[in-house]
Amino acid sequence: MVASVFFSYSHVDEALRDLVETQLALLKRQGIIETWHDRRIGAGEEFAGAIEQHVETDDVILLLVSADFIASDYCYDIEMKRAMERHEAGEAIVIPVILRACDWHGAPFGKLNATPLNGTPITQYPDRDQALLEVTKAVRGAVARLAPKVSPSIATRHVIAEAEAARSSLPAGPRSSNLALVKVFTERDKDRFQRDSFEYLARFFENSLGEFAARNDGIEGDFRRIDADRFAAVVYKQGQAVSRCTVFLGDRTFAGGIAYSASETSASNGYNELLSVEADDQSMFLRSMGMAAMSGNRDAAKLTQEGAAELYWGMLIERLQPSRWG
């Protein structure tokens, strides 16, 4: 029988969710699983009702864990809470998939065996494909455990029937495995990704400044949200400002993107680094002008939101490293 798999995730992590789903393609081709997430909700369909139906009936529930997932009231208090209730009742299998580094071990799902291996975040794997493969293995193993008792939920019966009908209408024989379509990202998609990435950087800097000060004596940090499109950060050592920066959304007059200036500034016509939003045939990502210029490997310069935040954070605290202080 086909097992139904539900993705519980924050929309901030949509690009990573797409990568996970792509890696599950063989399981779907083999008729082992069907996947569902809220982007499948049709026009005019009730949002909450559609999600609730899948949380209540699907066989495997993937919690795509990040700080944004934990911060989301809907993901954490509604989807995750009900998923754990069904897991403990033996009605479903919950698998925490650790997307990005965050404090998750104390959550209700912290007692479960997470994937990738040892709960290492996908974004921290040297080989991201290997991390995604670990997720696929976990899903395959979960379905194998379900096999003796799984039955198609109401939500998936029509999907199975349609798939079987489609297969029966196709001629038997060899076929290509190259059946994926190139994803086309609109300007609106890219603008939204740019905005979401900027908001991620703002939260990342604010949280990092607090933790940086807590862990290092004599260090203080100051985060200031100037407006919707700009924030500033300052690091003090023994009360003296040693590093400042401004991160802001660029406008189309100078290439757009998310800019970094190594000073506190209200100007938008100069910067030390710039992140541009780009896309390949499957996902959107950020690319830094510096990395793109220095690296001959364009794939190596594809940055996730976390990778971009780490790049800018590293620029801010570079002056505090021992090599700078002797």
SVG drawing of the C-alpha trace seen along z (x, -y; Angstrom):
<svg xmlns="http://www.w3.org/2000/svg" viewBox="-13 -58 63 65">
<polyline fill="none" stroke="black" stroke-width="0.4" points="0.0,0.0 1.1,-3.6 2.1,-5.4 1.1,-9.1 3.9,-11.5 3.1,-15.0 5.6,-17.9 5.3,-20.1 7.6,-23.1 8.1,-26.9 7.7,-28.7 11.1,-30.2 12.5,-26.7 10.5,-26.1 13.6,-25.8 15.0,-23.1 11.6,-21.3 11.8,-21.2 15.2,-19.5 13.9,-16.9 10.9,-16.2 13.1,-15.8 15.3,-13.3 12.2,-11.2 11.4,-10.9 12.3,-7.3 10.1,-6.3 7.2,-8.0 8.1,-6.4 8.1,-3.0 4.6,-3.6 5.8,-3.4 4.8,-6.9 2.7,-9.9 3.8,-13.3 1.7,-16.4 2.4,-19.9 0.3,-23.1 1.5,-24.3 -0.8,-21.7 -3.9,-23.4 -6.1,-24.4 -7.8,-27.7 -10.9,-28.1 -9.9,-25.2 -10.0,-25.9 -6.3,-26.2 -6.6,-25.0 -9.1,-22.2 -6.8,-20.8 -3.8,-20.7 -5.8,-19.2 -7.0,-16.4 -3.4,-15.4 -2.1,-15.8 -5.0,-13.5 -4.7,-10.8 -1.2,-10.7 1.1,-7.8 4.4,-9.5 4.9,-13.1 8.2,-14.9 8.9,-17.7 11.3,-19.9 13.1,-21.4 14.7,-24.9 14.5,-27.9 11.7,-29.2 9.8,-25.9 10.1,-26.1 9.1,-29.8 6.0,-29.2 2.9,-28.8 1.1,-26.9 3.9,-24.4 4.8,-23.9 1.5,-24.2 -0.9,-22.7 0.9,-20.5 3.7,-19.1 1.5,-18.7 -1.1,-16.6 1.6,-14.7 3.3,-13.7 -0.1,-12.6 -0.6,-10.3 2.9,-9.0 2.6,-8.1 -0.7,-6.4 0.9,-4.3 -1.2,-5.9 1.6,-7.5 5.4,-7.8 7.0,-11.2 10.5,-11.8 12.3,-15.0 14.4,-16.2 16.9,-18.7 17.3,-21.4 19.2,-24.1 21.1,-24.3 18.8,-25.2 17.9,-24.3 15.6,-21.3 16.6,-18.6 14.3,-19.9 11.2,-19.9 8.7,-17.0 10.1,-15.5 13.6,-15.7 13.3,-12.2 12.9,-10.7 15.7,-9.6 16.3,-12.4 17.7,-12.5 20.2,-13.1 22.5,-10.9 23.1,-12.1 20.8,-15.0 23.4,-16.9 21.6,-19.7 21.3,-19.3 22.9,-22.8 26.0,-21.8 26.8,-18.6 29.8,-18.9 27.8,-16.9 24.2,-18.1 23.1,-15.2 24.4,-12.7 22.4,-14.5 19.3,-14.3 19.9,-10.6 19.9,-10.0 16.5,-11.5 15.3,-9.2 16.6,-6.2 14.8,-7.2 11.5,-7.6 12.0,-4.2 12.7,-2.6 9.6,-4.1 7.4,-2.9 8.8,0.6 7.8,0.6 4.3,-0.6 3.9,2.0 2.0,4.7 -0.7,2.2 -0.7,-0.8 -3.8,-1.4 -4.4,-4.4 -6.0,-7.3 -9.1,-9.0 -6.8,-11.8 -4.7,-9.5 -7.2,-7.0 -8.1,-9.3 -4.4,-9.9 -3.8,-6.2 -6.8,-5.6 -5.7,-8.4 -2.1,-7.2 -3.2,-3.6 -5.6,-4.8 -2.8,-6.9 -0.4,-4.0 -2.9,-1.6 -3.3,-4.0 0.4,-4.1 2.0,-1.5 4.2,1.0 7.9,1.0 11.1,-1.0 10.9,-4.7 13.2,-7.5 14.0,-8.3 14.5,-11.9 10.9,-13.1 11.4,-16.1 10.4,-19.5 12.5,-22.6 11.1,-24.9 10.5,-28.5 10.8,-31.1 9.0,-34.4 10.2,-37.8 7.7,-37.8 9.2,-34.5 12.6,-36.0 11.5,-39.2 9.8,-37.2 12.8,-35.0 15.0,-38.2 12.6,-39.6 12.5,-36.4 16.3,-36.1 16.7,-39.6 14.3,-38.9 16.3,-35.7 19.5,-37.7 18.0,-40.2 16.9,-37.5 20.2,-35.7 22.2,-38.8 20.0,-39.8 20.3,-36.3 24.0,-35.9 24.9,-39.2 23.1,-38.2 24.8,-34.8 28.2,-36.2 28.1,-38.6 26.9,-35.9 29.8,-33.6 32.7,-36.1 33.7,-38.3 34.0,-42.0 31.9,-41.7 28.6,-43.5 26.5,-43.6 23.9,-46.1 21.3,-45.3 19.1,-48.1 16.3,-47.7 16.4,-51.0 13.4,-50.3 11.8,-47.5 14.7,-47.3 17.7,-48.0 19.4,-47.0 22.6,-47.9 24.9,-45.8 27.7,-46.9 30.2,-44.8 31.9,-46.4 35.0,-45.1 35.6,-46.6 33.1,-49.3 34.9,-50.3 33.2,-49.8 35.4,-47.5 33.1,-46.5 30.0,-48.0 27.9,-47.1 24.6,-47.9 22.7,-45.3 20.1,-46.5 17.9,-45.6 19.3,-47.1 17.2,-48.7 17.2,-48.1 19.4,-51.1 22.5,-49.3 21.8,-45.6 19.4,-45.0 20.1,-42.1 21.1,-42.3 24.0,-44.6 26.6,-44.7 28.3,-47.9 31.2,-47.8 29.8,-50.9 26.6,-52.3 25.1,-54.1 21.8,-55.3 23.1,-55.5 22.2,-52.8 24.7,-53.6 27.7,-51.8 28.6,-48.5 31.4,-46.1 29.5,-42.9 26.3,-42.1 24.2,-39.0 22.1,-38.5 19.1,-36.2 19.6,-33.6 18.0,-30.4 18.9,-27.2 16.4,-24.7 15.2,-23.5 15.7,-26.1 16.5,-29.7 19.7,-30.6 21.9,-33.6 25.3,-34.3 27.8,-36.7 29.8,-38.9 33.0,-38.2 32.6,-34.4 31.5,-34.5 34.5,-36.5 37.0,-34.4 35.6,-30.9 35.7,-29.2 33.1,-26.7 29.7,-28.4 27.9,-25.7 30.3,-26.3 29.0,-29.9 25.4,-28.9 24.4,-30.0 21.4,-29.0 20.0,-31.7 22.0,-30.3 25.2,-30.2 24.6,-33.9 24.0,-34.9 27.2,-33.1 29.1,-35.0 28.0,-38.4 28.4,-37.5 31.9,-36.4 32.7,-39.8 31.3,-41.6 33.4,-39.6 36.5,-39.3 38.2,-42.2 37.8,-40.4 39.7,-37.3 43.1,-36.7 44.9,-37.4 43.6,-40.9 44.4,-41.5 47.8,-39.9"/>
</svg>
